[in-house]
């Protein structure tokens, strides 16, 4: 069984997503969408009721919190 990456086009390229029960390393230079892909993958898992974990070696805890808050729109709404 494959897990959705949260990106339909990438799932198609991967033959239906990422194989279940496998580790996945996403690597690349800054600004190439690694964190965005990670957030999409987390969202797809959460939408399917999965437990999720994000491991990052590039961002500080404060940066990750900001990214997660921005991506998932957590916190007070303006206005």
C-alpha positions as CSV (number, residue, x, y, z in Angstrom):
1,X,0.0,0.0,0.0
2,X,1.2,3.5,-0.8
3,X,0.7,6.7,1.2
4,X,-0.2,10.0,-0.4
5,X,2.4,12.7,-0.4
6,X,-0.3,15.2,-0.4
7,X,0.6,16.2,-3.9
8,X,-1.4,14.4,-6.6
9,X,1.2,15.0,-9.4
10,X,4.0,13.6,-7.2
11,X,1.9,10.6,-6.2
12,X,1.4,9.9,-9.9
13,X,5.1,10.1,-10.6
14,X,5.8,7.7,-7.7
15,X,3.3,5.2,-8.9
16,X,0.6,6.0,-6.3
17,X,2.6,7.6,-3.5
18,X,5.3,6.6,-1.0
19,X,5.4,2.9,0.0
20,X,4.0,2.3,3.5
21,X,6.4,1.4,6.3
22,X,9.4,3.0,4.6
23,X,11.6,5.8,5.7
24,X,11.7,8.8,3.4
25,X,14.5,11.4,3.2
26,X,13.8,14.6,1.3
27,X,17.0,16.5,0.5
28,X,17.8,19.5,-1.6
29,X,19.1,23.1,-1.4
30,X,17.2,25.8,0.4
31,X,14.0,27.0,-1.3
32,X,13.3,23.9,-3.2
33,X,10.1,23.0,-1.4
34,X,11.3,20.3,1.1
35,X,9.4,21.8,4.0
36,X,6.3,22.4,1.9
37,X,6.3,18.8,0.8
38,X,6.7,17.7,4.4
39,X,3.7,19.8,5.4
40,X,1.6,18.4,2.6
41,X,2.6,14.9,3.6
42,X,1.8,15.6,7.2
43,X,-1.6,17.1,6.2
44,X,-2.4,14.0,4.1
45,X,-1.6,11.7,7.0
46,X,-3.6,13.8,9.5
47,X,-6.5,13.8,7.1
48,X,-6.3,10.0,7.0
49,X,-6.2,9.8,10.8
50,X,-2.5,8.8,11.0
51,X,-0.1,9.7,13.7
52,X,2.6,12.0,12.2
53,X,6.1,13.1,12.9
54,X,8.2,15.8,11.2
55,X,12.0,15.6,11.7
56,X,14.0,18.6,10.4
57,X,17.8,19.1,10.7
58,X,17.7,22.5,9.0
59,X,15.3,24.7,11.1
60,X,15.4,25.7,14.7
61,X,12.5,24.9,16.9
62,X,11.2,28.5,16.6
63,X,11.4,28.4,12.8
64,X,9.5,25.0,12.8
65,X,6.8,26.4,15.1
66,X,6.4,29.4,12.8
67,X,6.2,27.2,9.7
68,X,3.7,24.9,11.3
69,X,1.6,27.7,12.6
70,X,1.6,29.4,9.2
71,X,0.9,26.2,7.2
72,X,-1.8,24.8,9.4
73,X,-3.2,28.3,10.2
74,X,-3.0,27.7,14.0
75,X,-3.6,30.5,16.4
76,X,-5.8,33.6,16.6
77,X,-7.4,34.8,13.4
78,X,-6.9,38.4,12.4
79,X,-9.7,40.9,12.7
